[in-house]
């Protein structure tokens, strides 16, 4: 029997997850907390927020335990500290290669470290071989759609590992319908084992009061009206397009600067050189990774939030900006229309001129800006981590055959 045939036999063809009508006992779930320990961007936020929501809201159905590779003195975030956890002392690269090796060899190296459990949930794109049923969250397949925007080493690893991980997982959580469609098109994944569970928004993302905005602007030395981008600094975020649009605004005597918040990613040197080429050194502020507690005020103080990305698996900064009452201008790429819906001004032509035109629509039209603020807050309120946790439990039950 082929792996796909065996998978079809193991995974019930029951369509999207549903709310179980009866309680069939608590499932003991081992969840990979590694991204929340070692990263600071979207995967970290997903892992920390989902684990916290499962712990707070699904305690009667899930016995949650954490597992992570420990190195470099990193610790669990405070919100996850009450959850039982096990650590595996292994560095980043040995861990990644070891996970792939144990899948290729079907070796129980990681399995022995996990402790007892009914389900293993891989929250990033690393799924070790386990004898128990497994759930894999797939955030995106950017390396397949835009390989030039990944390093050669990362691209090479993922092209070997991801098809294997996807094939071996008993159930897959896709964070958007677009990501699910990518899985079906690129890997021929069985549709009945891919469940769309959208991400949520944390409660502290709300419009900040004037004094909070003033303090954050002082802390980050923002002295002019500003536009905002938030996210890891990497080519697919399309910062170059934002710089080109900013240069057009500057030529039109607009006073705005562009604040770019986010940690360093990869292949970003050419993008930074673009700032000098366009003579924008005084107009672009690289704020680095902004503390989470500063983000609501940083969003709230911006005249507009930009996301001209080429590809997003979900696009959680769009939700955060909307929840803070900030008008959003974004591309129509991949999952962004799923997230923003009718509450954003979309870039009609993904060029510097097209982005500048969209920005001018917002900056010069107070009525449109107010409409985007109102619709954005209403839209963001639909996305809740508690709902995501409940739907995730339904996926666990499907993988364990307890639907």
C-alpha positions as CSV (number, residue, x, y, z in Angstrom):
1,X,0.0,0.0,0.0
2,X,1.4,3.5,-0.9
3,X,1.9,6.1,1.7
4,X,-1.0,8.2,0.3
5,X,-3.3,5.2,0.2
6,X,-2.4,4.4,3.8
7,X,-3.0,8.0,4.7
8,X,-6.4,7.9,3.1
9,X,-7.2,4.8,5.2
10,X,-6.0,6.4,8.4
11,X,-7.6,9.8,8.0
12,X,-11.4,9.9,7.9
13,X,-12.8,11.8,4.8
14,X,-15.1,14.1,6.9
15,X,-14.4,17.5,5.2
16,X,-13.7,20.5,7.4
17,X,-13.4,20.2,11.2
18,X,-16.6,20.5,13.2
19,X,-17.5,20.9,16.8
20,X,-17.7,17.5,18.5
21,X,-21.1,16.9,20.0
22,X,-19.8,14.8,22.8
23,X,-16.7,14.6,24.9
24,X,-14.7,11.5,24.2
25,X,-12.1,12.1,26.9
26,X,-9.2,14.5,27.1
27,X,-6.6,14.2,24.4
28,X,-3.0,14.5,25.5
29,X,-1.3,16.8,23.0
30,X,2.4,17.4,22.7
31,X,2.9,20.7,20.9
32,X,6.2,22.0,19.5
33,X,6.8,25.3,21.3
34,X,10.2,25.8,19.5
35,X,9.1,28.8,17.4
36,X,7.9,30.7,20.5
37,X,11.2,30.0,22.2
38,X,13.6,30.8,19.3
39,X,11.8,33.2,16.9
40,X,10.2,36.6,17.1
41,X,8.0,36.9,14.0
42,X,4.8,35.3,12.7
43,X,5.6,31.6,13.7
44,X,6.4,32.7,17.2
45,X,3.2,34.7,17.5
46,X,1.2,31.7,16.1
47,X,2.7,29.2,18.5
48,X,2.5,31.3,21.6
49,X,-1.0,32.5,20.9
50,X,-2.4,29.1,20.0
51,X,-0.8,27.3,23.0
52,X,-2.1,30.0,25.4
53,X,-5.6,29.7,23.9
54,X,-5.6,25.9,24.1
55,X,-4.4,26.1,27.7
56,X,-7.0,28.7,28.8
57,X,-10.0,27.7,26.8
58,X,-9.7,24.0,26.0
59,X,-8.5,22.5,29.3
60,X,-11.6,20.3,29.5
61,X,-10.8,18.6,26.2
62,X,-7.0,18.8,25.8
63,X,-4.2,17.9,28.2
64,X,-1.6,20.2,26.7
65,X,2.2,19.6,27.0
66,X,5.0,21.5,25.3
67,X,8.2,20.2,23.7
68,X,11.1,22.3,22.2
69,X,14.7,22.1,21.4
70,X,16.7,24.1,23.9
71,X,19.8,26.1,23.0
72,X,21.4,29.5,23.4
73,X,19.8,30.0,26.8
74,X,16.3,30.8,25.3
75,X,13.3,30.3,27.5
76,X,9.6,29.9,27.1
77,X,7.6,33.1,27.0
78,X,6.0,34.0,30.3
79,X,2.5,33.2,28.9
80,X,3.5,29.6,28.3
81,X,5.4,29.1,31.6
82,X,2.4,27.4,33.4
83,X,2.1,24.7,30.7
84,X,4.1,21.5,31.3
85,X,7.1,21.3,29.1
86,X,10.0,19.1,28.0
87,X,13.2,20.4,26.4
88,X,15.6,18.6,24.0
89,X,19.1,20.1,24.3
90,X,20.0,20.4,20.6
91,X,21.1,23.4,18.5
92,X,19.1,24.8,15.6
93,X,20.9,23.1,12.7
94,X,21.3,19.7,14.3
95,X,17.7,19.8,15.3
96,X,16.5,20.6,11.7
97,X,18.7,18.0,10.1
98,X,17.9,15.5,12.9
99,X,14.1,15.9,12.3
100,X,14.5,15.2,8.6
101,X,16.8,12.3,9.2
102,X,14.5,10.6,11.7
103,X,11.6,11.0,9.2
104,X,13.6,9.5,6.3
105,X,14.7,6.6,8.5
106,X,11.4,6.3,10.5
107,X,13.6,6.4,13.6
108,X,12.0,7.0,17.0
109,X,14.8,9.4,18.2
110,X,12.5,12.3,18.9
111,X,9.5,10.0,19.9
112,X,11.4,8.7,22.9
113,X,11.9,12.3,24.2
114,X,8.3,13.4,23.9
115,X,6.7,11.5,26.8
116,X,3.3,9.9,26.6
117,X,0.7,11.5,24.4
118,X,-2.1,10.9,21.8
119,X,-1.1,13.6,19.3
120,X,2.0,15.5,18.3
121,X,1.5,19.0,16.8
122,X,4.3,20.5,14.7
123,X,3.7,24.2,14.7
124,X,6.4,25.0,12.2
125,X,7.7,23.2,9.1
126,X,9.5,20.5,11.1
127,X,7.8,17.2,11.6
128,X,9.7,14.4,13.3
129,X,8.7,10.8,12.8
130,X,6.4,9.7,15.6
131,X,4.4,6.5,16.2
132,X,1.5,8.6,17.5
133,X,-0.8,10.5,15.1
134,X,0.7,13.9,14.0
135,X,-0.7,17.3,13.0
136,X,1.4,19.7,11.0
137,X,0.6,23.4,10.6
138,X,1.6,24.7,7.2
139,X,1.9,28.5,7.2
140,X,3.0,28.9,3.5
141,X,4.8,27.5,0.6
142,X,6.7,30.6,-0.3
143,X,9.9,28.7,-1.1
144,X,8.0,26.9,-3.9
145,X,6.2,30.0,-5.3
146,X,9.1,32.4,-4.9
147,X,12.3,30.3,-4.6
148,X,14.5,33.4,-5.4
149,X,13.4,34.9,-2.1
150,X,14.9,32.1,0.0
151,X,18.5,31.3,0.7
152,X,19.9,28.3,-1.2
153,X,20.4,26.3,2.0
154,X,16.9,26.9,3.3
155,X,15.3,26.2,-0.1
156,X,17.2,23.0,-0.6
157,X,16.2,21.7,2.9
158,X,12.5,22.6,2.4
159,X,12.3,21.1,-1.0
160,X,13.4,17.7,0.4
161,X,11.6,18.0,3.7
162,X,8.3,19.6,3.2
163,X,6.7,17.1,0.7
164,X,7.8,14.3,3.1
165,X,6.4,16.1,6.2
166,X,3.1,16.9,4.4
167,X,2.8,13.3,3.2
168,X,3.5,11.8,6.6
169,X,1.3,14.1,8.7
170,X,-2.1,12.5,9.7
171,X,-3.8,16.0,9.5
172,X,-2.6,19.4,8.3
173,X,-3.7,22.8,9.5
174,X,-3.5,25.4,6.8
175,X,-3.7,29.0,8.1
176,X,-5.6,30.2,5.0
177,X,-7.6,28.9,2.1
178,X,-4.8,30.0,-0.2
179,X,-2.2,27.9,1.7
180,X,-4.6,24.9,1.4
181,X,-4.9,25.5,-2.3
182,X,-1.1,25.6,-2.6
183,X,-0.9,22.2,-0.8
184,X,-3.4,20.7,-3.2
185,X,-1.8,22.1,-6.3
186,X,1.9,21.7,-5.5
187,X,1.9,18.4,-3.6
188,X,-1.3,16.7,-4.6
189,X,-2.2,16.5,-0.9
190,X,-5.4,14.7,0.0
191,X,-8.0,17.5,0.4
192,X,-9.8,15.7,3.3
193,X,-6.7,15.9,5.5
194,X,-6.2,19.6,5.1
195,X,-8.2,21.8,7.5
196,X,-8.2,25.6,7.3
197,X,-7.9,27.2,10.7
198,X,-7.4,31.0,10.5
199,X,-5.2,32.8,13.0
200,X,-6.6,35.2,15.6
201,X,-5.8,38.6,17.1
202,X,-4.6,39.3,20.6
203,X,-6.9,41.4,22.8
204,X,-4.3,44.1,23.5
205,X,-4.3,45.2,19.8
206,X,-6.8,48.1,20.0
207,X,-6.6,51.9,19.3
208,X,-4.1,53.4,21.7
209,X,-4.7,56.7,23.5
210,X,-2.8,59.8,22.5
211,X,-0.4,59.7,25.4
212,X,0.6,56.1,24.6
213,X,1.2,57.0,20.9
214,X,3.3,60.0,22.0
215,X,5.5,57.9,24.3
216,X,6.1,55.3,21.6
217,X,7.0,57.9,19.0
218,X,9.5,59.5,21.4
219,X,11.0,56.1,22.3
220,X,11.5,55.3,18.6
221,X,12.5,58.9,17.6
222,X,9.6,59.3,15.2
223,X,9.2,63.1,14.7
224,X,7.1,63.3,11.6
225,X,3.8,61.9,10.3
226,X,4.5,58.3,9.3
227,X,3.5,55.3,7.3
228,X,4.2,51.9,8.8
229,X,5.4,48.5,7.7
230,X,5.7,45.6,10.2
231,X,7.3,42.2,9.5
232,X,10.5,40.4,9.0
233,X,12.9,42.1,6.6
234,X,12.9,39.9,3.6
235,X,12.4,40.4,-0.1
236,X,8.8,39.1,-0.5
237,X,7.6,41.9,1.8
238,X,8.3,44.2,-1.1
239,X,10.0,47.0,0.8
240,X,11.5,48.3,-2.4
241,X,8.0,49.1,-3.7
242,X,7.3,51.0,-0.6
243,X,10.5,53.0,-1.0
244,X,9.6,53.9,-4.6
245,X,6.1,55.0,-3.5
246,X,7.6,57.1,-0.7
247,X,9.9,58.8,-3.1
248,X,6.9,59.8,-5.2
249,X,5.1,61.2,-2.1
250,X,8.3,63.1,-1.1
251,X,8.4,64.6,-4.6
252,X,4.8,65.8,-4.0
253,X,5.9,67.5,-0.8
254,X,4.2,65.1,1.6
255,X,5.8,65.2,5.0
256,X,5.6,61.5,5.8
257,X,8.4,59.2,6.7
258,X,8.2,55.4,6.5
259,X,8.8,53.4,9.7
260,X,9.9,49.8,9.0
261,X,9.5,47.6,12.1
262,X,10.8,44.0,12.1
263,X,13.8,41.8,12.7
264,X,16.4,41.0,10.0
265,X,15.6,38.3,7.7
266,X,17.6,37.2,4.6
267,X,18.6,38.6,1.2
268,X,17.9,42.1,2.4
269,X,21.1,43.9,1.5
270,X,19.8,45.0,-2.0
271,X,16.7,46.4,-0.4
272,X,18.6,48.5,2.0
273,X,20.7,49.9,-0.8
274,X,17.5,51.0,-2.5
275,X,17.1,53.6,0.3
276,X,20.4,55.3,-0.6
277,X,19.7,55.1,-4.4
278,X,16.4,56.9,-3.9
279,X,18.0,59.4,-1.4
280,X,15.6,58.4,1.3
281,X,18.1,58.0,4.2
282,X,16.3,60.7,6.2
283,X,12.8,59.4,5.3
284,X,13.0,55.7,6.2
285,X,13.4,54.7,9.8
286,X,14.4,51.1,10.4
287,X,13.1,50.6,13.9
288,X,14.3,46.9,14.3
289,X,12.2,44.5,16.3
290,X,9.7,46.6,18.2
291,X,8.6,45.1,21.6
292,X,5.1,43.6,21.5
293,X,3.8,46.1,24.1
294,X,4.8,49.0,21.8
295,X,3.1,47.7,18.7
296,X,-0.5,48.8,19.4
297,X,0.6,52.4,19.9
298,X,2.9,52.2,16.9
299,X,0.0,51.0,14.7
300,X,-2.4,53.6,16.1
301,X,-0.1,56.5,15.4
302,X,0.5,55.7,11.7
303,X,-1.5,57.5,9.1
304,X,-1.5,54.3,7.0
305,X,-0.2,50.7,7.3
306,X,1.3,49.2,4.2
307,X,1.6,45.6,3.1
308,X,2.6,45.4,-0.5
309,X,3.8,41.8,-0.1
310,X,4.3,39.4,-3.0
311,X,3.1,36.5,-0.9
312,X,1.7,36.0,2.6
313,X,0.6,32.7,4.2
314,X,-1.8,34.7,6.4
315,X,-0.7,38.3,7.0
316,X,-1.4,38.9,10.7
317,X,0.1,42.4,10.8
318,X,-2.9,43.4,8.6
319,X,-5.3,42.2,11.4
320,X,-3.2,44.0,14.0
321,X,-3.3,47.3,12.2
322,X,-7.0,47.0,11.6
323,X,-7.7,46.2,15.2
324,X,-5.8,49.4,16.2
325,X,-7.9,51.5,13.8
326,X,-5.2,52.1,11.2
327,X,-6.2,52.3,7.5
328,X,-4.6,49.5,5.6
329,X,-3.2,49.5,2.0
330,X,-2.1,46.1,0.8
331,X,-1.6,44.0,-2.3
332,X,-4.1,41.4,-3.5
333,X,-1.4,38.7,-3.2
334,X,-2.1,35.2,-1.9
335,X,-4.1,35.2,1.4
336,X,-4.3,39.0,2.0
337,X,-7.8,39.4,0.5
338,X,-9.0,36.6,2.8
339,X,-7.8,38.5,5.8
340,X,-8.6,42.1,4.9
341,X,-11.8,41.4,3.0
342,X,-13.5,44.7,2.0
343,X,-11.8,46.7,4.8
344,X,-8.5,47.6,2.9
345,X,-7.5,49.8,0.0
346,X,-5.9,47.3,-2.4
347,X,-3.1,48.2,-4.7
348,X,-4.4,47.9,-8.3
349,X,-1.0,47.9,-10.0
350,X,1.9,46.4,-8.0
351,X,4.3,49.2,-8.9
352,X,5.7,52.2,-7.1
353,X,3.2,54.4,-9.0
354,X,0.3,52.1,-8.1
355,X,1.2,52.0,-4.4
356,X,1.6,55.8,-4.3
357,X,-1.8,56.2,-5.9
358,X,-3.4,54.0,-3.2
359,X,-1.7,55.8,-0.4
360,X,-2.8,59.2,-1.8
361,X,-6.4,57.9,-1.9
362,X,-6.1,57.4,1.9
363,X,-4.0,60.4,2.8
364,X,-6.0,62.9,0.8
365,X,-9.5,61.5,1.5
366,X,-10.5,61.8,5.2
367,X,-13.8,60.1,4.6
368,X,-12.1,57.0,3.0
369,X,-9.6,56.9,5.9
370,X,-12.5,57.0,8.5
371,X,-14.3,54.3,6.6
372,X,-11.3,52.0,6.5
373,X,-10.7,52.6,10.2
374,X,-14.3,51.6,11.1
375,X,-14.5,48.6,8.7
376,X,-11.0,47.4,9.7
377,X,-11.9,47.3,13.4
378,X,-15.1,45.4,12.6
379,X,-13.2,43.0,10.4
380,X,-10.5,42.3,12.9
381,X,-13.0,41.5,15.6
382,X,-14.0,38.4,13.6
383,X,-10.6,36.7,14.1
384,X,-10.3,35.2,17.6
385,X,-7.6,32.8,19.0
386,X,-10.2,31.1,21.2
387,X,-12.1,30.1,18.0
388,X,-8.8,29.0,16.4
389,X,-8.1,26.8,19.5
390,X,-11.5,25.1,19.4
391,X,-11.1,24.4,15.7
392,X,-7.6,23.1,16.3
393,X,-9.0,20.6,18.9
394,X,-11.4,19.4,16.2
395,X,-8.4,18.7,14.0
396,X,-6.7,16.8,16.8
397,X,-9.9,14.6,17.2
398,X,-10.0,14.0,13.5
399,X,-6.3,12.9,13.4
400,X,-6.8,10.7,16.4
401,X,-10.0,9.2,15.0
402,X,-12.2,10.6,17.8
403,X,-14.6,12.7,15.7
